[in-house]
Amino acid sequence: MLPSRIYKYRSLSGDSFKYTMDILLNSRVYIPHIKQLNDPFEGAQNIVLNFTDGTKIKLDSTVYDGLTKSWGVYSLSASPKIPQMWTHYSDNFRGICIEFSTANTFSTIKEVKYVKKIITEHDLVKHNGQSSLAPLFEEVLIRKSDGWSYEEEWRFIDLYGENYCLPLEKADITSVIFGALISDYDKQYVIDWIRTRDDIKLKKCNIKENSYEIEIVDY
């Protein structure tokens, strides 16, 4: 079931600073090329697609490279309370987590399926008869190793354009959550970026005492 809210963990250090600022200041998100993602197993390799008319297409490296140049993926998470995500993507709790509504721009996101082995032709048999590789490749893009399951990932998948930025509707961003260890300096940057947006709530991430849990409270 599609969650009503979805989350993007963001750092405020290095090159990530300008991309995070762009989201909040200019209401748009940069959609990375598939090969820019951090999982080296992204996409399909050496899969044979059997169509009902007898046609066979092998997604070898040549076909695979052609497809990856045409697709972009924006990764999101179903929860703002995942310690590993705050550590890996929000600069060890010094960044932020942006909360989006899924009522508008992100209404078509797809839940990632975590599996133990790489996708094969047998996993795609239900797609026989498709005239386009698009739905087949999209199915490949929502499968990842179960080693990534802690991310609780959902994906916005779209055809890729050069320097592709997806414009956001005003109602898309609902909250910004400060990391537990964010500096006052970086916190002020965020406040300034959304100063004119009374519709965006400010929250903070707290690390609960005597527990491994995280709580999200109003700022």
C-alpha positions in Angstrom: 0.0 0.0 0.0 1.3 3.5 -0.9 2.3 5.3 2.2 0.8 8.8 2.7 4.3 10.2 3.5 7.7 9.3 2.1 11.2 10.5 3.1 14.5 11.6 1.7 17.6 11.7 3.9 19.9 14.5 2.9 23.4 15.6 3.9 24.3 19.3 4.2 28.0 18.8 3.6 30.2 18.8 0.4 28.4 18.6 -2.9 25.2 17.4 -1.2 24.7 20.9 0.2 23.7 22.5 -3.1 21.3 19.6 -4.0 19.6 19.8 -0.6 19.3 23.6 -1.0 17.9 23.2 -4.5 15.1 20.9 -3.1 14.0 23.4 -0.5 14.7 26.7 -2.2 13.7 25.9 -5.8 11.1 23.1 -5.2 12.7 20.5 -7.4 14.6 17.3 -7.1 17.5 16.0 -9.2 16.9 12.6 -10.6 20.1 10.6 -10.7 21.1 8.4 -13.7 21.0 4.7 -12.8 24.8 4.4 -12.9 25.1 7.2 -10.3 23.3 5.0 -7.7 25.4 3.4 -4.9 24.5 -0.3 -5.6 26.8 -1.8 -8.3 24.1 -4.4 -9.0 21.5 -1.9 -10.2 19.7 -2.9 -13.4 19.8 -6.1 -15.4 22.6 -8.1 -16.9 22.5 -11.2 -19.0 18.7 -11.7 -18.7 16.9 -13.4 -21.6 13.4 -12.1 -22.3 11.1 -14.6 -24.1 8.2 -13.1 -25.9 5.1 -15.0 -27.0 5.9 -14.4 -30.7 9.1 -16.4 -30.3 11.3 -13.3 -30.1 14.2 -13.5 -27.6 16.1 -10.4 -26.3 19.1 -10.8 -24.2 19.9 -7.9 -21.9 23.6 -8.2 -22.3 26.0 -5.4 -21.6 25.2 -3.6 -24.9 21.4 -3.5 -24.4 21.8 -2.9 -20.7 24.0 0.2 -21.3 21.5 1.6 -23.7 18.7 1.2 -21.3 20.5 2.6 -18.3 21.2 5.8 -20.3 17.4 6.3 -20.7 16.3 5.9 -17.1 16.6 7.8 -13.8 15.7 6.7 -10.3 14.9 8.9 -7.2 15.2 6.8 -4.1 13.0 7.5 -1.0 12.3 5.7 2.3 9.1 4.8 4.0 10.4 5.8 7.4 12.3 8.7 9.0 13.4 6.6 11.9 16.1 4.4 10.4 19.5 4.9 12.2 21.5 3.5 9.3 19.9 6.0 6.9 20.7 8.9 9.1 24.2 7.6 9.3 24.8 6.9 5.6 22.8 9.6 3.9 22.4 12.4 6.5 26.0 12.8 7.5 25.8 10.8 10.8 22.7 12.6 12.0 24.1 16.1 11.1 21.9 16.5 8.1 18.1 16.5 7.6 15.3 14.3 6.4 12.7 15.8 4.0 9.1 14.5 4.3 7.0 14.4 1.1 3.4 13.8 0.5 2.6 11.0 -2.0 -0.7 12.6 -3.0 0.7 14.5 -6.0 4.2 14.2 -7.7 5.1 11.0 -5.9 1.8 9.2 -6.3 3.4 6.8 -8.8 6.3 5.6 -6.7 7.0 1.9 -6.5 8.0 -0.2 -3.6 11.3 -2.0 -3.9 11.3 -5.8 -3.7 14.2 -7.3 -1.7 15.3 -10.7 -3.0 18.2 -13.1 -2.3 19.3 -13.6 -5.9 19.6 -11.5 -9.1 16.6 -11.4 -11.3 16.3 -14.0 -14.0 14.1 -14.7 -17.1 11.8 -16.8 -15.0 11.0 -13.8 -12.7 9.7 -11.9 -15.7 7.5 -14.5 -17.4 4.4 -12.6 -16.4 5.5 -9.9 -18.7 5.5 -12.0 -21.9 3.8 -10.3 -24.8 4.9 -6.8 -23.9 5.7 -4.8 -27.0 8.1 -2.5 -25.1 11.1 -3.2 -22.8 10.0 -0.3 -20.6 7.7 -2.3 -18.2 10.2 -5.1 -18.1 13.1 -2.9 -17.2 11.1 -1.0 -14.7 10.4 -4.3 -13.0 14.1 -4.9 -12.9 14.7 -1.5 -11.3 12.5 -2.2 -8.3 14.5 -5.4 -7.3 17.5 -5.2 -4.9 19.5 -7.5 -2.8 17.8 -8.2 0.6 21.0 -6.8 2.2 19.5 -3.3 1.5 16.1 -4.1 3.1 16.7 -1.8 6.1 16.3 1.1 3.7 12.5 0.4 3.2 12.9 2.0 -0.2 10.4 3.3 -2.6 11.4 4.6 -6.0 10.3 7.3 -8.4 11.3 5.9 -11.9 11.2 8.0 -15.1 12.8 8.3 -18.4 16.0 10.3 -18.0 17.0 13.6 -19.5 20.2 15.4 -19.3 20.5 17.3 -15.9 16.9 16.1 -15.2 15.3 18.0 -12.4 11.7 17.1 -11.4 9.6 20.1 -10.5 7.7 19.8 -7.2 4.2 21.0 -6.5 3.8 23.3 -3.5 2.0 20.6 -1.4 4.7 18.0 -2.0 7.1 19.0 0.8 5.3 18.7 4.1 8.1 18.7 6.8 11.8 19.0 7.3 13.3 16.9 10.1 16.5 18.1 11.7 19.1 15.5 12.5 19.9 14.9 16.2 23.5 16.3 15.7 22.8 19.1 13.2 24.8 22.3 13.9 23.0 25.6 14.6 24.8 27.0 11.6 23.3 24.4 9.2 19.9 24.5 10.9 19.7 28.2 10.2 20.5 27.6 6.5 17.4 25.3 6.3 15.2 27.8 8.2 16.2 30.5 5.8 15.5 28.3 2.7 11.9 27.7 3.8 11.3 31.0 5.5 8.4 31.9 3.2 6.8 28.4 3.4 4.4 28.4 6.4 3.0 25.1 5.1 6.3 23.2 5.8 6.6 22.0 9.4 9.9 21.8 11.2 10.6 18.7 13.3 13.6 17.1 14.9 15.1 13.7 15.3 15.8 12.6 18.9 17.8 9.6 19.9 15.9 8.1 22.8 17.8 7.4 26.0 18.4 3.8 27.0 17.1 2.6 23.7 18.2 2.1 20.1 15.0 3.8 18.9 14.6 7.2 17.2 11.7 9.6 17.8 10.5 12.4 15.6 9.0 15.4 17.5 8.0 18.9 16.6 10.8 21.5 16.6 
